[in-house]
C-alpha cells in the first residue's frame, strides 16, 4: 500500500491537481495524515493560507499540528504556528508541538509564553 501512495504522491498529475485545490481542500488533504512523506510544494504564502484556513475549521489544533508535522524542516517560517499554539493555551497541543516538530525554537516559545503574561497559563505549564 505504501508503494501505491508513493506512486500517487510523486505523480505529475497529483501535483497539478494539488496546485488547483482550494486552500481548504489542500489543508484537508495534508492534515488527513500525521506525516505525509511527500507534501505538495507550496510557497510560504500558501503555507500561511493553509494555517489560516485551519484556524477557522473544525479541529484547528489537530489540523495545525499536522501542518507543522508535514512541513517540518522544509524552510517554512513557523511564526504563525508558534503564535497559534501559545495563544491557544492548550497545554497538550503546545507540548506536542514543541516535542514533535523539530524546527520549533523552544526559546522563542518560552519568550512568547512569558510575554503573554498569563500567570495561570504559566502555572499550568510548570
N, C-alpha and C positions, 0 to 999 in steps of 0.2 A: 504494500500500500504506500509506504514512504517513497518508493521509486515512482509511483504514479503521481504523487503530489509534486515531486521534483520536476517531472515532465511538464506538469501543468504550470507551475510557478516560473519555470525558465522558458516557457513557450512565448514566442514573439506575440502571438495573438492575445495571450493573457496580459502582457504588458500594455498592449494597445487598449484593451478593454479597461484595464485598471486606470489608465490615464483619462478615459472618458467617463469614469464613475463620478458621481457627486461626492462631496466630502463625507456625507453621512454614509453612503454605500461603501466607500473605501474604508472608513473608520470601522464599520461593522464587519467588513471582510477581515481586516487586520486583527481586530480585537476578539474575533471568534476563536483565536488561538493564543495561548500564553506566550508561545515563541514560534514564529514563522522563520525558517532559515533564510528565505529569500523574499523580503518585503519589496513592494514596488518602490523604485527610486523616485523620490519626490523632493521638491525644494523645501527650504526652511519655511517659506511662507505657507506651502501646502501642509507641512507638518503642524504649524501653528493653527491652521484652519481645522485640521483633524482634532487637535486638542480642544479647540473652542467648541466644535460640534459635540464632542464627547462630554463636555461640561454640562451641556443642556439636555443630554439624552439620559435614558434610564441607565442605572448602574454606572454613573460617572466615575466613581472611584476605581472600580474594576477596569473600565474601558481605558482610562488614562494611564493606569498602572500597566496595562497590556501594551499600550502605545510606547510607554517608556521601555518596557522589556524588548519589544520588537525592533525598536530603532536605537537600542543601546550601542554606544561606541561607534556610531556611524557619522559623527561630526555635527550632529544637530545641537542647537542651543536648547537646553532643558529648563530655562528660567521659568517658562510658563508652568511646567510641571512642578518645579520646586515650590513656586508660589501657591499653586493649587493644593498640594498636599499639606503644606504648612497651614494655609488658611482653612482647610477642611477640618482641622483639629481632630482628625481621626487617627488615633494612635496606631491602630493596627495597620492601616494602609501606609501611613508615614513610615512605620518600621519596615514594612515590606519593600517600600520604595527605596529606602536608604540601604537595606541589606541586599537587595536583589539586582538593582540597576547599578552596574559597575561605574558608570560615568558620573554618578551623583557625588558632588563635593560635600562631604559631611560638615565641613567648617562653614560653608555657605548656608546650609540648612540650619545649623545651630545659630548663626547670626540672625537669620530670618525669624527663628523662634523667639530669640531674645528681643528683637526689635518689635515683635508682635505684642509684647508686654502684657500677656495674659497669664497671670500668676497661676491660675487654676490649671491651664493647659501645661505649663511648665512643670507643675507638681505631678500631673498625670504622667508626663514623660519620665520624670525621675522615679 
